[in-house]
Amino acid sequence: MKFALFTGCVAKGATRELMLSTTKAAEGLGFEFVEMKSASCCGAGVVSEKSPLLADALNARTFSIAEKQGLDIVTICSTCQGTLKKTEAHLNESKEYKEKVNDILEDGGHQYNGTSRIKHFANILATEEGMARLKSRIKRPLTGLKVAAFYGCYVLRPSENSDFENPDNPTGMEDIFAALGATPVYYPSRVKCCGFPIVMMNKDASLGMSGNALVDAIDHGADVVATGCPLCHLSLDSYQPEIELLQKKNQSIPILHLPQLVALALGYTPTQLGMDSHIVSTLKINQILSGSVSSSH
Amino acid sequence: MATFRIKRFNPEKQPEPYFEEFNLDIADGATLLDCMNEIKWTLDGSLTYRMSCRSAICGSCAVKANGHALLACQRQGEHLLDNDDTITLEPLGNMKPIKDLVVDFTPFWDKINKVKPYLEPKDEAPAKERHQSQEEFRIIDDASTCIMCGACYSDCNTLEVDDNFLGPAALAKAQRFVGDSRDSKTLQRVQDLSEPGGIWDCTHCGECVERCPKPARPFDRIKEIMTVALENGVHNNNGARHALSFTNSVKRSGNLNENRIPVESMGFFNIPGLLSLIPIGLRMLLKGKVPPVIHHSIDEVDDVKRIFKELDQ
C-alpha cells in the first residue's frame, strides 16, 4: 500500500521522534509512505483565522500534489487531518468556491479534483485490511501494557469530517491497541481537548485541560497514553512537569505517539523509535513489557 | 425494556446527587423528552427538568445524555440506547445543578449580556426598517439561529477549567453583531472580545459545533470574529500575535518555524510571557527536542509565496 505522507510541521520539528517512528512503523507494516516535500503547512486552523480562503487554497494545493502522484494522503497528526478535511469539505460544498480556489492554484500548475482521500494513520490501520496486516506482522505483543488513547479533537470533530465510526465514542485507536496485544483503557477524557491551542494565550486553562485528562487516564489504570497528534504530545509530555494537578498528586505517565506504540509491537527498540527523547521517561513501558515490573494498577 | 439512569439532586433532602434507575418501554418514535415525561407522569412525579415547546425551538430541554449535551425533544429515545439498553441522563455541565436536571443559567445569561447583544446602529432610526442585502444578512444568519439552549456551554472544554471564558453561546451571539452591516461598534466589539476570556481563549475543540442543535455552530462564528479582529488591526494580544506569526512563517518558508512562534506570540516586550517559555524551552533543549536552528523551507516554496501574493496576504 502506497500513500503520500503529509508529515506536518511538528513531526519535522519539535517531535522528530514521530517522524522517526512513522518511518519504522511503515517499514514494519510494509507500507510505502512517499513524503510530500513540496506540501505546505496545513495551517492548523490558525492560518484560517487570518484568511479562510488562503488556508483553503494552500491545502487545495497540497491535495493537487497527491492527486498528481495518484496517491491518497496519510497524515500523522490529528490537527493536520482535521484541518485538511475541513478544507476538503469547503471545496466540496460549492462548485463556485472550488472554481475560485482552482483559479488561484492555476498559475502554479495545480488543480484540485478531489480524487485523493485524506486518512489519518490510525484510520488506515483501523480497517479490515490494516488490522489483518498489523496482526500478521507483530513480533512483540504488548501483553500486559494498559494503554489509554488520546485521540486529538481535530480527528473527531466536526464529526461529519471524521473517519471514526462514532466520533463521540470511538473505538478505532483502542481496536489497534488490542490488536497489538495491549489492554485498551477507556476513560471519558480520551475524546477531549489537550489544551495545546491556547497554551500561548491561557496557559493555566491549557494545563488544566491536559492535567484533567492525564489524571483521568491514570485513575482508570493506564500505564501509558498513546496519541495520534504531536500537538497533544507536546501538551501531555513536554508540558507535563508543569501540570500542577499532577505535581500535587506526585504522578506522571509516559506519552507515546501512536506510530511508536505500533512499531514497538513490530519489534523495533525504544531507542530506534526516539522514545529516549521524551520529557517524561518511557522506561516503565519497557519494564512492563519485559516483565520486570508489573502494570502499576 | 430500556433503563433510564437519571442523576437526581434535591439539596433540601440530600446534599449529594445520586443516580436512580427507571425502567420504561420506549414507544415507537418517542423522543427522549417523551420518555422523560412518561417517567414523570407515570413513575415519579418529583423528577424535575425544564421543557416547553417539544419542537426544538425554545431550547429549554437541553440535558446531558450519555455524557453529551443535546435537546431531549430533538432525539429519539431509542437512538440513544447504549449497549446495555441504558440511557444515562445528567444535568448540563459547566453550570450549577439546582434540582435534578435543572441547572442555574445565571452565568450563561451574564455572559450573553456581557457581549452587548443588541444593535448599536450607525445613525438615527429611519422612518421604516434598516435595509440589509441578502449577502449582508448571510453573514449573521447562522448565529441568529441560536436558541440559547446552553448545550454548547455545557460541553465547552475551556469552560471546564476557566469560568472566566465567555463561552461559545455568548461568542456566537457576539458574531451576530460584529458581522452586522448596520452596527457601528465593530472595532470596539472586537477589541473587547480580544481581551482575556474572549475569542482567543477558545481551544478549538469543536465540542460546541458538535452539540449545537442549530446551524449556529459557535466555533465557526468565533473564527469569523478572529478574522474581523485581525482585519481591524486588533493585534496587541497573544492570540492575534500567534495567528500573525503562524501565517507569516508559512508565507516565508511554507511551514512552521516552531522556534519563532512562541516568542513572537508572547510579544518581544512581554517579559513575564517570555520568561514563562524558559522552563519548557530548557526541558526540550536538554532532550534534543528543539526544532532545527536553521529553518528549512518546503520544496517549491515560491508557489506558496505566489498564492499569498495573489490573495494580498
Interface residues (C-beta under 8 A of the other chain):
Chain A: C9 V10 K12 G13 A14 T15 R16 K37 S38 A39 S40 C41 G43 A44 G45 V46 V47 S48 E49 K50 S51 P52 L53 L54 A57 L58 R61 G82 I104 L105 D107 G108 G109 H110 C153 Y154 L156 R157 P158 S159 P167 D168 N169 P188 K192 C193 G195 P197 I198 M200 M201 N202 K203 D204 A205 S206 G208 M209 N212 S238 Y239 P241 E242 S277 H278 I279
Chain B: N66 G67 H68 N157 T158 E160 V161 D162 F165 P196 W200 D201 C202 T203 H204 C205 G206 E207 V209 E210 K223 M226 T227 L230 N237 N238 G239 H242 A243 L244 F246 T247 S249 V250 G254 N255 L256 E258 I261 P262 S265 M266 S276 P279 I280 R283 M284 K287 G288 K289 V290 P291 P292 I298 D299 E300 V301 D303 V304 R306 I307 F308 E310 L311 Q313
